[in-house]
Amino acid sequence: MPKAERIEINPAVCNGKPVIRGTRIPVSVLLALLAEGESWEEILSGYPELKPEDLQAALNYARDLIEHTEEKAVAS
């Protein structure tokens, strides 16, 4: 499932931070939990409204941002 179906940016939700669609859970929170070593199972247990596809979408979103940034840095 494309990340656009899982991630939304709305200025009225969490000050426009990217969140999992239909929730107020910022992508940055999920990435921080993963970076701290939380397993997918632990995160999904703590946020029962999430699905594994939401975590994958958060990772894909971060990857795409990094790739886009690297492209700009090389072009500069």
N, C-alpha and C positions, 0 to 999 in steps of 0.2 A: 504494500500500500504506500503510495507517495507520501512524503513527509508533509506536504501541503494539506493533506487530509487530516493530519494528526497535530500539526503545530499551527497556532494562530498568533497574530500580533494585532492587538486591539488597544488603542490608547486608553480606553475605559477599563481595561483589565490589567492589574499589576503594573500600572504606569507604562504600558506599551511593551513590556518585556515579553519575549516569546514564551508562550505557555502551551501546555497540552490542551488541545481544543476541548471545550466543554468543561474545563476545570480552571482553577486558579493556581495550578502547580507550574511554576516557572521551569523552563528547560535548565536553567542554571542550577537550580536546586538538585535536579536529577543528576546532572553532570558532577556536582560536588559530592553527592552520595557515592557515585561510582568511583570517583577519584579517591575517596576515603576508604575504599575497599569493600563497600557494601555490595552484596551479591544482588543479582536481579531478583531472586526469590525474596530476599529481605525487603527490598524496595517495594515490590509488588504486594507484599504482606502489609507493609506500613501505609501503602496507598492503594487500597483495594479497588478504587475506581479506575486504576491504570491497567493496561494490558501490555504484554511483552512488546507489541508493535509500537507502543508509545515510547518505550525506552530506546528501541531501535531508531525511531524517528528523531529522538533527541540527539543520539550519537551521530546520525546522518546530518542533522542540521548543523551541529558543531563542525563536523568534517567539511561540509560545504562552505561554511564561513571561513575556515582556515584556508581552504583551497582558493577561495575567491580573494582573500587577503594576500596570499602568496603570489597570485597572478598580478595583482596591483603592484606589489613590491618589486617584482621582476620588471614590470613595464616602466617603473619610475626611473 
